[in-house]
Amino acid sequence: MSEEKVYKVIELVGSSPNSWEEAMKAAVTQASRSLRDLRIAEVVKQDVIIEDGMIKAYRVRIKLSFKYAEAD
């Protein structure tokens, strides 16, 4: 008997005043507080918020997958 696995994928946007790496870490860290068995984060888009000619925030949109748990 094979063990099938099912994963759910959601999109999140993380933000940081310092870097895209920190923005991604913020999104994954926040998601890990309420989701179990996180598997893969894929960067979909990166952008920055600019104010007065300066970068105010780095943003990253990610697709995050986690193992889908069946209801008991």
C-alpha positions, 0 to 999 in steps of 0.5 A: 500500500502506497502512502499518498501525500497531499500538500496545500499551497498558499501565497503570503507577502512578507515585508522588511525594512532591511532585505528581501531575505528578512522579508521572506523570513518574516513571512515563514516565521509568522506562518509557522506559528499557525501552520504545521509541516511547512515544506517549501517556500517559492519566491513568486515576486520581489518588489520594494516600496520607495518613499522620497527616493529611498527604499522604505521596505523590501517585499517578497511574495511567496508560495508556501506549501505545507502537508495537508492533514486529514480531519480526525 
